Amino acid sequence: MTPREVRALLEELATRIDDAAIVAGIRVVGGAALSILDHDRRSPSATARVQHWLDGRATT
């Protein structure tokens, strides 16, 4: 997958998590593995966490 495809996949995953009202986070491990983590309801949405992670990456 290209970095752009990975970004699109993560954004779609985060959106679906939020739409399903699942309180979870996404951890990217080594850029190859994903795990869904339970988080406190006061934490940012999955979409916000993924976007924060993506903003810190140099993907195109």
PDBQT receptor file of N, H, CA, C and O in Angstrom, charges set to zero:
ATOM      1  N   MET A   1       0.847  -1.185   0.000  1.00  0.00    +0.000 N 
ATOM      2  CA  MET A   1       0.000   0.000   0.000  1.00  0.00    +0.000 C 
ATOM      3  C   MET A   1       0.885   1.238   0.000  1.00  0.00    +0.000 C 
ATOM      4  O   MET A   1       1.966   1.260   0.588  1.00  0.00    +0.000 OA
ATOM      5  N   THR A   2       0.400   2.242  -0.663  1.00  0.00    +0.000 N 
ATOM      6  H   THR A   2      -0.478   2.224  -1.141  1.00  0.00    +0.000 HD
ATOM      7  CA  THR A   2       1.123   3.510  -0.651  1.00  0.00    +0.000 C 
ATOM      8  C   THR A   2       0.785   4.269   0.630  1.00  0.00    +0.000 C 
ATOM      9  O   THR A   2      -0.219   3.972   1.276  1.00  0.00    +0.000 OA
ATOM     10  N   PRO A   3       1.617   5.246   1.002  1.00  0.00    +0.000 N 
ATOM     11  CA  PRO A   3       1.280   6.059   2.175  1.00  0.00    +0.000 C 
ATOM     12  C   PRO A   3      -0.099   6.710   2.057  1.00  0.00    +0.000 C 
ATOM     13  O   PRO A   3      -0.812   6.835   3.053  1.00  0.00    +0.000 OA
ATOM     14  N   ARG A   4      -0.470   7.117   0.870  1.00  0.00    +0.000 N 
ATOM     15  H   ARG A   4       0.109   7.016   0.061  1.00  0.00    +0.000 HD
ATOM     16  CA  ARG A   4      -1.786   7.740   0.660  1.00  0.00    +0.000 C 
ATOM     17  C   ARG A   4      -2.916   6.743   0.931  1.00  0.00    +0.000 C 
ATOM     18  O   ARG A   4      -3.932   7.093   1.532  1.00  0.00    +0.000 OA
ATOM     19  N   GLU A   5      -2.730   5.506   0.485  1.00  0.00    +0.000 N 
ATOM     20  H   GLU A   5      -1.905   5.221  -0.002  1.00  0.00    +0.000 HD
ATOM     21  CA  GLU A   5      -3.740   4.469   0.722  1.00  0.00    +0.000 C 
ATOM     22  C   GLU A   5      -3.842   4.124   2.205  1.00  0.00    +0.000 C 
ATOM     23  O   GLU A   5      -4.938   3.904   2.721  1.00  0.00    +0.000 OA
ATOM     24  N   VAL A   6      -2.704   4.076   2.887  1.00  0.00    +0.000 N 
ATOM     25  H   VAL A   6      -1.813   4.254   2.468  1.00  0.00    +0.000 HD
ATOM     26  CA  VAL A   6      -2.708   3.813   4.330  1.00  0.00    +0.000 C 
ATOM     27  C   VAL A   6      -3.442   4.927   5.055  1.00  0.00    +0.000 C 
ATOM     28  O   VAL A   6      -4.247   4.665   5.948  1.00  0.00    +0.000 OA
ATOM     29  N   ARG A   7      -3.169   6.164   4.677  1.00  0.00    +0.000 N 
ATOM     30  H   ARG A   7      -2.515   6.377   3.951  1.00  0.00    +0.000 HD
ATOM     31  CA  ARG A   7      -3.841   7.313   5.292  1.00  0.00    +0.000 C 
ATOM     32  C   ARG A   7      -5.350   7.217   5.103  1.00  0.00    +0.000 C 
ATOM     33  O   ARG A   7      -6.115   7.408   6.049  1.00  0.00    +0.000 OA
ATOM     34  N   ALA A   8      -5.775   6.921   3.877  1.00  0.00    +0.000 N 
ATOM     35  H   ALA A   8      -5.154   6.766   3.109  1.00  0.00    +0.000 HD
ATOM     36  CA  ALA A   8      -7.210   6.811   3.592  1.00  0.00    +0.000 C 
ATOM     37  C   ALA A   8      -7.834   5.678   4.405  1.00  0.00    +0.000 C 
ATOM     38  O   ALA A   8      -8.943   5.821   4.921  1.00  0.00    +0.000 OA
ATOM     39  N   LEU A   9      -7.135   4.565   4.519  1.00  0.00    +0.000 N 
ATOM     40  H   LEU A   9      -6.235   4.448   4.100  1.00  0.00    +0.000 HD
ATOM     41  CA  LEU A   9      -7.638   3.437   5.296  1.00  0.00    +0.000 C 
ATOM     42  C   LEU A   9      -7.792   3.806   6.767  1.00  0.00    +0.000 C 
ATOM     43  O   LEU A   9      -8.817   3.496   7.375  1.00  0.00    +0.000 OA
ATOM     44  N   LEU A  10      -6.794   4.459   7.343  1.00  0.00    +0.000 N 
ATOM     45  H   LEU A  10      -5.962   4.711   6.849  1.00  0.00    +0.000 HD
ATOM     46  CA  LEU A  10      -6.871   4.859   8.749  1.00  0.00    +0.000 C 
ATOM     47  C   LEU A  10      -7.985   5.870   8.989  1.00  0.00    +0.000 C 
ATOM     48  O   LEU A  10      -8.692   5.790   9.994  1.00  0.00    +0.000 OA
ATOM     49  N   GLU A  11      -8.146   6.818   8.075  1.00  0.00    +0.000 N 
ATOM     50  H   GLU A  11      -7.573   6.884   7.258  1.00  0.00    +0.000 HD
ATOM     51  CA  GLU A  11      -9.218   7.802   8.223  1.00  0.00    +0.000 C 
ATOM     52  C   GLU A  11     -10.588   7.123   8.151  1.00  0.00    +0.000 C 
ATOM     53  O   GLU A  11     -11.487   7.459   8.922  1.00  0.00    +0.000 OA
ATOM     54  N   GLU A  12     -10.749   6.178   7.237  1.00  0.00    +0.000 N 
ATOM     55  H   GLU A  12     -10.019   5.904   6.611  1.00  0.00    +0.000 HD
ATOM     56  CA  GLU A  12     -12.021   5.450   7.118  1.00  0.00    +0.000 C 
ATOM     57  C   GLU A  12     -12.282   4.623   8.371  1.00  0.00    +0.000 C 
ATOM     58  O   GLU A  12     -13.402   4.608   8.881  1.00  0.00    +0.000 OA
ATOM     59  N   LEU A  13     -11.267   3.942   8.866  1.00  0.00    +0.000 N 
ATOM     60  H   LEU A  13     -10.357   3.954   8.452  1.00  0.00    +0.000 HD
ATOM     61  CA  LEU A  13     -11.407   3.148  10.084  1.00  0.00    +0.000 C 
ATOM     62  C   LEU A  13     -11.815   4.029  11.261  1.00  0.00    +0.000 C 
ATOM     63  O   LEU A  13     -12.726   3.675  12.010  1.00  0.00    +0.000 OA
ATOM     64  N   ALA A  14     -11.161   5.155  11.428  1.00  0.00    +0.000 N 
ATOM     65  H   ALA A  14     -10.421   5.442  10.820  1.00  0.00    +0.000 HD
ATOM     66  CA  ALA A  14     -11.487   6.056  12.533  1.00  0.00    +0.000 C 
ATOM     67  C   ALA A  14     -12.910   6.588  12.413  1.00  0.00    +0.000 C 
ATOM     68  O   ALA A  14     -13.621   6.687  13.413  1.00  0.00    +0.000 OA
ATOM     69  N   THR A  15     -13.328   6.930  11.202  1.00  0.00    +0.000 N 
ATOM     70  H   THR A  15     -12.751   6.850  10.389  1.00  0.00    +0.000 HD
ATOM     71  CA  THR A  15     -14.687   7.423  10.986  1.00  0.00    +0.000 C 
ATOM     72  C   THR A  15     -15.714   6.357  11.347  1.00  0.00    +0.000 C 
ATOM     73  O   THR A  15     -16.719   6.654  11.992  1.00  0.00    +0.000 OA
ATOM     74  N   ARG A  16     -15.468   5.130  10.938  1.00  0.00    +0.000 N 
ATOM     75  H   ARG A  16     -14.651   4.888  10.414  1.00  0.00    +0.000 HD
ATOM     76  CA  ARG A  16     -16.405   4.041  11.249  1.00  0.00    +0.000 C 
ATOM     77  C   ARG A  16     -16.461   3.759  12.750  1.00  0.00    +0.000 C 
ATOM     78  O   ARG A  16     -17.529   3.460  13.285  1.00  0.00    +0.000 OA
ATOM     79  N   ILE A  17     -15.323   3.852  13.429  1.00  0.00    +0.000 N 
ATOM     80  H   ILE A  17     -14.455   4.095  12.995  1.00  0.00    +0.000 HD
ATOM     81  CA  ILE A  17     -15.302   3.672  14.885  1.00  0.00    +0.000 C 
ATOM     82  C   ILE A  17     -16.165   4.744  15.540  1.00  0.00    +0.000 C 
ATOM     83  O   ILE A  17     -16.983   4.439  16.408  1.00  0.00    +0.000 OA
ATOM     84  N   ASP A  18     -15.986   5.996  15.130  1.00  0.00    +0.000 N 
ATOM     85  H   ASP A  18     -15.321   6.244  14.425  1.00  0.00    +0.000 HD
ATOM     86  CA  ASP A  18     -16.778   7.088  15.696  1.00  0.00    +0.000 C 
ATOM     87  C   ASP A  18     -18.257   6.928  15.368  1.00  0.00    +0.000 C 
ATOM     88  O   ASP A  18     -19.107   7.121  16.238  1.00  0.00    +0.000 OA
ATOM     89  N   ASP A  19     -18.576   6.574  14.115  1.00  0.00    +0.000 N 
ATOM     90  H   ASP A  19     -17.886   6.417  13.409  1.00  0.00    +0.000 HD
ATOM     91  CA  ASP A  19     -19.973   6.404  13.707  1.00  0.00    +0.000 C 
ATOM     92  C   ASP A  19     -20.666   5.293  14.495  1.00  0.00    +0.000 C 
ATOM     93  O   ASP A  19     -21.872   5.361  14.735  1.00  0.00    +0.000 OA
ATOM     94  N   ALA A  20     -19.919   4.287  14.891  1.00  0.00    +0.000 N 
ATOM     95  H   ALA A  20     -18.940   4.231  14.696  1.00  0.00    +0.000 HD
ATOM     96  CA  ALA A  20     -20.477   3.174  15.660  1.00  0.00    +0.000 C 
ATOM     97  C   ALA A  20     -20.521   3.477  17.153  1.00  0.00    +0.000 C 
ATOM     98  O   ALA A  20     -20.926   2.633  17.952  1.00  0.00    +0.000 OA
ATOM     99  N   ALA A  21     -20.102   4.684  17.525  1.00  0.00    +0.000 N 
ATOM    100  H   ALA A  21     -19.772   5.369  16.876  1.00  0.00    +0.000 HD
ATOM    101  CA  ALA A  21     -20.085   5.122  18.924  1.00  0.00    +0.000 C 
ATOM    102  C   ALA A  21     -19.230   4.201  19.798  1.00  0.00    +0.000 C 
ATOM    103  O   ALA A  21     -19.534   3.972  20.968  1.00  0.00    +0.000 OA
ATOM    104  N   ILE A  22     -18.172   3.688  19.211  1.00  0.00    +0.000 N 
ATOM    105  H   ILE A  22     -17.925   3.874  18.260  1.00  0.00    +0.000 HD
ATOM    106  CA  ILE A  22     -17.220   2.873  19.958  1.00  0.00    +0.000 C 
ATOM    107  C   ILE A  22     -16.162   3.799  20.524  1.00  0.00    +0.000 C 
ATOM    108  O   ILE A  22     -15.579   4.610  19.803  1.00  0.00    +0.000 OA
ATOM    109  N   VAL A  23     -15.920   3.675  21.813  1.00  0.00    +0.000 N 
ATOM    110  H   VAL A  23     -16.393   3.016  22.398  1.00  0.00    +0.000 HD
ATOM    111  CA  VAL A  23     -14.876   4.480  22.440  1.00  0.00    +0.000 C 
ATOM    112  C   VAL A  23     -13.589   3.684  22.328  1.00  0.00    +0.000 C 
ATOM    113  O   VAL A  23     -13.376   2.718  23.062  1.00  0.00    +0.000 OA
ATOM    114  N   ALA A  24     -12.740   4.094  21.413  1.00  0.00    +0.000 N 
ATOM    115  H   ALA A  24     -12.913   4.879  20.818  1.00  0.00    +0.000 HD
ATOM    116  CA  ALA A  24     -11.512   3.350  21.166  1.00  0.00    +0.000 C 
ATOM    117  C   ALA A  24     -10.472   4.267  20.568  1.00  0.00    +0.000 C 
ATOM    118  O   ALA A  24     -10.773   5.358  20.085  1.00  0.00    +0.000 OA
ATOM    119  N   GLY A  25      -9.277   3.810  20.611  1.00  0.00    +0.000 N 
ATOM    120  H   GLY A  25      -9.032   2.924  21.003  1.00  0.00    +0.000 HD
ATOM    121  CA  GLY A  25      -8.181   4.504  19.962  1.00  0.00    +0.000 C 
ATOM    122  C   GLY A  25      -7.520   3.548  18.992  1.00  0.00    +0.000 C 
ATOM    123  O   GLY A  25      -7.745   2.339  19.040  1.00  0.00    +0.000 OA
ATOM    124  N   ILE A  26      -6.724   4.088  18.135  1.00  0.00    +0.000 N 
ATOM    125  H   ILE A  26      -6.541   5.070  18.097  1.00  0.00    +0.000 HD
ATOM    126  CA  ILE A  26      -6.015   3.272  17.164  1.00  0.00    +0.000 C 
ATOM    127  C   ILE A  26      -4.527   3.458  17.410  1.00  0.00    +0.000 C 
ATOM    128  O   ILE A  26      -4.031   4.584  17.441  1.00  0.00    +0.000 OA
ATOM    129  N   ARG A  27      -3.828   2.366  17.582  1.00  0.00    +0.000 N 
ATOM    130  H   ARG A  27      -4.231   1.451  17.556  1.00  0.00    +0.000 HD
ATOM    131  CA  ARG A  27      -2.375   2.438  17.745  1.00  0.00    +0.000 C 
ATOM    132  C   ARG A  27      -1.745   1.795  16.523  1.00  0.00    +0.000 C 
ATOM    133  O   ARG A  27      -2.073   0.665  16.161  1.00  0.00    +0.000 OA
ATOM    134  N   VAL A  28      -0.849   2.517  15.900  1.00  0.00    +0.000 N 
ATOM    135  H   VAL A  28      -0.583   3.435  16.193  1.00  0.00    +0.000 HD
ATOM    136  CA  VAL A  28      -0.123   1.978  14.762  1.00  0.00    +0.000 C 
ATOM    137  C   VAL A  28       1.220   1.493  15.290  1.00  0.00    +0.000 C 
ATOM    138  O   VAL A  28       1.984   2.264  15.870  1.00  0.00    +0.000 OA
ATOM    139  N   VAL A  29       1.499   0.228  15.087  1.00  0.00    +0.000 N 
ATOM    140  H   VAL A  29       0.878  -0.399  14.616  1.00  0.00    +0.000 HD
ATOM    141  CA  VAL A  29       2.716  -0.381  15.609  1.00  0.00    +0.000 C 
ATOM    142  C   VAL A  29       3.657  -0.656  14.445  1.00  0.00    +0.000 C 
ATOM    143  O   VAL A  29       3.392  -1.519  13.608  1.00  0.00    +0.000 OA
ATOM    144  N   GLY A  30       4.739   0.074  14.401  1.00  0.00    +0.000 N 
ATOM    145  H   GLY A  30       4.954   0.775  15.081  1.00  0.00    +0.000 HD
ATOM    146  CA  GLY A  30       5.708  -0.151  13.338  1.00  0.00    +0.000 C 
ATOM    147  C   GLY A  30       5.180   0.117  11.946  1.00  0.00    +0.000 C 
ATOM    148  O   GLY A  30       5.765  -0.336  10.963  1.00  0.00    +0.000 OA
ATOM    149  N   GLY A  31       4.094   0.839  11.851  1.00  0.00    +0.000 N 
ATOM    150  H   GLY A  31       3.619   1.208  12.651  1.00  0.00    +0.000 HD
ATOM    151  CA  GLY A  31       3.519   1.157  10.557  1.00  0.00    +0.000 C 
ATOM    152  C   GLY A  31       2.871  -0.034   9.861  1.00  0.00    +0.000 C 
ATOM    153  O   GLY A  31       2.380   0.090   8.738  1.00  0.00    +0.000 OA
ATOM    154  N   ALA A  32       2.869  -1.197  10.532  1.00  0.00    +0.000 N 
ATOM    155  H   ALA A  32       3.268  -1.298  11.444  1.00  0.00    +0.000 HD
ATOM    156  CA  ALA A  32       2.365  -2.391   9.861  1.00  0.00    +0.000 C 
ATOM    157  C   ALA A  32       1.169  -3.016  10.555  1.00  0.00    +0.000 C 
ATOM    158  O   ALA A  32       0.360  -3.678   9.905  1.00  0.00    +0.000 OA
ATOM    159  N   ALA A  33       1.039  -2.826  11.846  1.00  0.00    +0.000 N 
ATOM    160  H   ALA A  33       1.696  -2.288  12.374  1.00  0.00    +0.000 HD
ATOM    161  CA  ALA A  33      -0.033  -3.481  12.593  1.00  0.00    +0.000 C 
ATOM    162  C   ALA A  33      -0.918  -2.442  13.255  1.00  0.00    +0.000 C 
ATOM    163  O   ALA A  33      -0.449  -1.378  13.660  1.00  0.00    +0.000 OA
ATOM    164  N   LEU A  34      -2.188  -2.753  13.362  1.00  0.00    +0.000 N 
ATOM    165  H   LEU A  34      -2.569  -3.617  13.033  1.00  0.00    +0.000 HD
ATOM    166  CA  LEU A  34      -3.149  -1.878  14.021  1.00  0.00    +0.000 C 
ATOM    167  C   LEU A  34      -3.736  -2.604  15.213  1.00  0.00    +0.000 C 
ATOM    168  O   LEU A  34      -3.990  -3.807  15.150  1.00  0.00    +0.000 OA
ATOM    169  N   SER A  35      -3.950  -1.894  16.280  1.00  0.00    +0.000 N 
ATOM    170  H   SER A  35      -3.744  -0.917  16.332  1.00  0.00    +0.000 HD
ATOM    171  CA  SER A  35      -4.692  -2.472  17.401  1.00  0.00    +0.000 C 
ATOM    172  C   SER A  35      -5.692  -1.440  17.883  1.00  0.00    +0.000 C 
ATOM    173  O   SER A  35      -5.394  -0.246  17.910  1.00  0.00    +0.000 OA
ATOM    174  N   ILE A  36      -6.855  -1.887  18.259  1.00  0.00    +0.000 N 
ATOM    175  H   ILE A  36      -7.096  -2.857  18.238  1.00  0.00    +0.000 HD
ATOM    176  CA  ILE A  36      -7.902  -1.009  18.779  1.00  0.00    +0.000 C 
ATOM    177  C   ILE A  36      -7.806  -1.046  20.297  1.00  0.00    +0.000 C 
ATOM    178  O   ILE A  36      -7.818  -2.115  20.906  1.00  0.00    +0.000 OA
ATOM    179  N   LEU A  37      -7.713   0.122  20.891  1.00  0.00    +0.000 N 
ATOM    180  H   LEU A  37      -7.703   0.991  20.396  1.00  0.00    +0.000 HD
ATOM    181  CA  LEU A  37      -7.527   0.243  22.333  1.00  0.00    +0.000 C 
ATOM    182  C   LEU A  37      -8.731   0.909  22.966  1.00  0.00    +0.000 C 
ATOM    183  O   LEU A  37      -9.238   1.901  22.443  1.00  0.00    +0.000 OA
ATOM    184  N   ASP A  38      -9.194   0.379  24.082  1.00  0.00    +0.000 N 
ATOM    185  H   ASP A  38      -8.782  -0.427  24.508  1.00  0.00    +0.000 HD
ATOM    186  CA  ASP A  38     -10.264   1.033  24.830  1.00  0.00    +0.000 C 
ATOM    187  C   ASP A  38      -9.704   2.276  25.518  1.00  0.00    +0.000 C 
ATOM    188  O   ASP A  38      -8.599   2.251  26.059  1.00  0.00    +0.000 OA
ATOM    189  N   HIS A  39     -10.463   3.341  25.492  1.00  0.00    +0.000 N 
ATOM    190  H   HIS A  39     -11.361   3.361  25.052  1.00  0.00    +0.000 HD
ATOM    191  CA  HIS A  39     -10.046   4.583  26.132  1.00  0.00    +0.000 C 
ATOM    192  C   HIS A  39     -11.188   5.151  26.963  1.00  0.00    +0.000 C 
ATOM    193  O   HIS A  39     -12.355   4.820  26.752  1.00  0.00    +0.000 OA
ATOM    194  N   ASP A  40     -10.844   5.981  27.875  1.00  0.00    +0.000 N 
ATOM    195  H   ASP A  40      -9.896   6.250  28.045  1.00  0.00    +0.000 HD
ATOM    196  CA  ASP A  40     -11.810   6.707  28.691  1.00  0.00    +0.000 C 
ATOM    197  C   ASP A  40     -12.674   7.578  27.779  1.00  0.00    +0.000 C 
ATOM    198  O   ASP A  40     -12.163   8.138  26.809  1.00  0.00    +0.000 OA
ATOM    199  N   ARG A  41     -13.954   7.704  28.063  1.00  0.00    +0.000 N 
ATOM    200  H   ARG A  41     -14.370   7.250  28.851  1.00  0.00    +0.000 HD
ATOM    201  CA  ARG A  41     -14.856   8.494  27.208  1.00  0.00    +0.000 C 
ATOM    202  C   ARG A  41     -14.452   9.962  27.103  1.00  0.00    +0.000 C 
ATOM    203  O   ARG A  41     -14.892  10.651  26.183  1.00  0.00    +0.000 OA
ATOM    204  N   ARG A  42     -13.637  10.449  28.013  1.00  0.00    +0.000 N 
ATOM    205  H   ARG A  42     -13.279   9.889  28.761  1.00  0.00    +0.000 HD
ATOM    206  CA  ARG A  42     -13.208  11.846  27.944  1.00  0.00    +0.000 C 
ATOM    207  C   ARG A  42     -12.087  12.056  26.939  1.00  0.00    +0.000 C 
ATOM    208  O   ARG A  42     -11.711  13.194  26.658  1.00  0.00    +0.000 OA
ATOM    209  N   SER A  43     -11.548  10.968  26.396  1.00  0.00    +0.000 N 
ATOM    210  H   SER A  43     -11.853  10.044  26.625  1.00  0.00    +0.000 HD
ATOM    211  CA  SER A  43     -10.447  11.100  25.449  1.00  0.00    +0.000 C 
ATOM    212  C   SER A  43     -10.982  11.584  24.099  1.00  0.00    +0.000 C 
ATOM    213  O   SER A  43     -12.181  11.491  23.837  1.00  0.00    +0.000 OA
ATOM    214  N   PRO A  44     -10.099  12.098  23.247  1.00  0.00    +0.000 N 
ATOM    215  CA  PRO A  44     -10.541  12.559  21.924  1.00  0.00    +0.000 C 
ATOM    216  C   PRO A  44     -11.114  11.411  21.109  1.00  0.00    +0.000 C 
ATOM    217  O   PRO A  44     -10.863  10.241  21.401  1.00  0.00    +0.000 OA
ATOM    218  N   SER A  45     -11.871  11.750  20.103  1.00  0.00    +0.000 N 
ATOM    219  H   SER A  45     -12.075  12.700  19.866  1.00  0.00    +0.000 HD
ATOM    220  CA  SER A  45     -12.453  10.722  19.245  1.00  0.00    +0.000 C 
ATOM    221  C   SER A  45     -11.349   9.986  18.489  1.00  0.00    +0.000 C 
ATOM    222  O   SER A  45     -10.230  10.480  18.356  1.00  0.00    +0.000 OA
ATOM    223  N   ALA A  46     -11.683   8.811  18.004  1.00  0.00    +0.000 N 
ATOM    224  H   ALA A  46     -12.593   8.409  18.111  1.00  0.00    +0.000 HD
ATOM    225  CA  ALA A  46     -10.718   8.044  17.210  1.00  0.00    +0.000 C 
ATOM    226  C   ALA A  46     -10.293   8.838  15.988  1.00  0.00    +0.000 C 
ATOM    227  O   ALA A  46      -9.122   8.823  15.607  1.00  0.00    +0.000 OA
ATOM    228  N   THR A  47     -11.246   9.533  15.371  1.00  0.00    +0.000 N 
ATOM    229  H   THR A  47     -12.197   9.546  15.680  1.00  0.00    +0.000 HD
ATOM    230  CA  THR A  47     -10.919  10.335  14.200  1.00  0.00    +0.000 C 
ATOM    231  C   THR A  47      -9.891  11.398  14.548  1.00  0.00    +0.000 C 
ATOM    232  O   THR A  47      -8.931  11.601  13.804  1.00  0.00    +0.000 OA
ATOM    233  N   ALA A  48     -10.082  12.077  15.674  1.00  0.00    +0.000 N 
ATOM    234  H   ALA A  48     -10.861  11.912  16.279  1.00  0.00    +0.000 HD
ATOM    235  CA  ALA A  48      -9.144  13.123  16.079  1.00  0.00    +0.000 C 
ATOM    236  C   ALA A  48      -7.771  12.542  16.364  1.00  0.00    +0.000 C 
ATOM    237  O   ALA A  48      -6.760  13.144  16.002  1.00  0.00    +0.000 OA
ATOM    238  N   ARG A  49      -7.716  11.375  17.011  1.00  0.00    +0.000 N 
ATOM    239  H   ARG A  49      -8.538  10.887  17.306  1.00  0.00    +0.000 HD
ATOM    240  CA  ARG A  49      -6.416  10.765  17.313  1.00  0.00    +0.000 C 
ATOM    241  C   ARG A  49      -5.699  10.335  16.043  1.00  0.00    +0.000 C 
ATOM    242  O   ARG A  49      -4.492  10.540  15.917  1.00  0.00    +0.000 OA
ATOM    243  N   VAL A  50      -6.424   9.741  15.099  1.00  0.00    +0.000 N 
ATOM    244  H   VAL A  50      -7.405   9.574  15.202  1.00  0.00    +0.000 HD
ATOM    245  CA  VAL A  50      -5.796   9.329  13.843  1.00  0.00    +0.000 C 
ATOM    246  C   VAL A  50      -5.316  10.548  13.084  1.00  0.00    +0.000 C 
ATOM    247  O   VAL A  50      -4.211  10.547  12.541  1.00  0.00    +0.000 OA
ATOM    248  N   GLN A  51      -6.135  11.591  13.038  1.00  0.00    +0.000 N 
ATOM    249  H   GLN A  51      -7.033  11.592  13.479  1.00  0.00    +0.000 HD
ATOM    250  CA  GLN A  51      -5.734  12.791  12.313  1.00  0.00    +0.000 C 
ATOM    251  C   GLN A  51      -4.501  13.411  12.951  1.00  0.00    +0.000 C 
ATOM    252  O   GLN A  51      -3.609  13.876  12.241  1.00  0.00    +0.000 OA
ATOM    253  N   HIS A  52      -4.433  13.428  14.280  1.00  0.00    +0.000 N 
ATOM    254  H   HIS A  52      -5.158  13.050  14.858  1.00  0.00    +0.000 HD
ATOM    255  CA  HIS A  52      -3.259  13.954  14.980  1.00  0.00    +0.000 C 
ATOM    256  C   HIS A  52      -2.023  13.144  14.593  1.00  0.00    +0.000 C 
ATOM    257  O   HIS A  52      -0.966  13.713  14.323  1.00  0.00    +0.000 OA
ATOM    258  N   TRP A  53      -2.155  11.817  14.567  1.00  0.00    +0.000 N 
ATOM    259  H   TRP A  53      -3.014  11.354  14.786  1.00  0.00    +0.000 HD
ATOM    260  CA  TRP A  53      -1.032  10.959  14.196  1.00  0.00    +0.000 C 
ATOM    261  C   TRP A  53      -0.626  11.212  12.748  1.00  0.00    +0.000 C 
ATOM    262  O   TRP A  53       0.561  11.321  12.443  1.00  0.00    +0.000 OA
ATOM    263  N   LEU A  54      -1.614  11.305  11.857  1.00  0.00    +0.000 N 
ATOM    264  H   LEU A  54      -2.578  11.217  12.105  1.00  0.00    +0.000 HD
ATOM    265  CA  LEU A  54      -1.315  11.522  10.446  1.00  0.00    +0.000 C 
ATOM    266  C   LEU A  54      -0.675  12.884  10.217  1.00  0.00    +0.000 C 
ATOM    267  O   LEU A  54       0.211  13.016   9.372  1.00  0.00    +0.000 OA
ATOM    268  N   ASP A  55      -1.109  13.887  10.951  1.00  0.00    +0.000 N 
ATOM    269  H   ASP A  55      -1.829  13.780  11.637  1.00  0.00    +0.000 HD
ATOM    270  CA  ASP A  55      -0.539  15.220  10.793  1.00  0.00    +0.000 C 
ATOM    271  C   ASP A  55       0.938  15.241  11.153  1.00  0.00    +0.000 C 
ATOM    272  O   ASP A  55       1.699  16.054  10.630  1.00  0.00    +0.000 OA
ATOM    273  N   GLY A  56       1.338  14.351  12.041  1.00  0.00    +0.000 N 
ATOM    274  H   GLY A  56       0.720  13.690  12.466  1.00  0.00    +0.000 HD
ATOM    275  CA  GLY A  56       2.736  14.278  12.441  1.00  0.00    +0.000 C 
ATOM    276  C   GLY A  56       3.594  13.450  11.499  1.00  0.00    +0.000 C 
ATOM    277  O   GLY A  56       4.810  13.377  11.675  1.00  0.00    +0.000 OA
ATOM    278  N   ARG A  57       2.985  12.831  10.513  1.00  0.00    +0.000 N 
ATOM    279  H   ARG A  57       1.997  12.889  10.370  1.00  0.00    +0.000 HD
ATOM    280  CA  ARG A  57       3.700  11.980   9.560  1.00  0.00    +0.000 C 
ATOM    281  C   ARG A  57       3.900  12.725   8.248  1.00  0.00    +0.000 C 
ATOM    282  O   ARG A  57       3.107  13.599   7.897  1.00  0.00    +0.000 OA
ATOM    283  N   ALA A  58       4.926  12.388   7.548  1.00  0.00    +0.000 N 
ATOM    284  H   ALA A  58       5.569  11.678   7.833  1.00  0.00    +0.000 HD
ATOM    285  CA  ALA A  58       5.189  12.987   6.234  1.00  0.00    +0.000 C 
ATOM    286  C   ALA A  58       4.668  12.040   5.163  1.00  0.00    +0.000 C 
ATOM    287  O   ALA A  58       5.448  11.379   4.477  1.00  0.00    +0.000 OA
ATOM    288  N   THR A  59       3.332  11.976   5.020  1.00  0.00    +0.000 N 
ATOM    289  H   THR A  59       2.698  12.513   5.577  1.00  0.00    +0.000 HD
ATOM    290  CA  THR A  59       2.739  11.092   4.018  1.00  0.00    +0.000 C 
ATOM    291  C   THR A  59       2.192  11.914   2.873  1.00  0.00    +0.000 C 
ATOM    292  O   THR A  59       1.782  13.062   3.045  1.00  0.00    +0.000 OA
ATOM    293  N   THR A  60       2.196  11.313   1.718  1.00  0.00    +0.000 N 
ATOM    294  H   THR A  60       2.530  10.380   1.578  1.00  0.00    +0.000 HD
ATOM    295  CA  THR A  60       1.629  11.975   0.537  1.00  0.00    +0.000 C 
ATOM    296  C   THR A  60       0.667  11.057  -0.152  1.00  0.00    +0.000 C 
ATOM    297  O   THR A  60       0.081  11.426  -1.169  1.00  0.00    +0.000 OA
TER     298      THR A  60
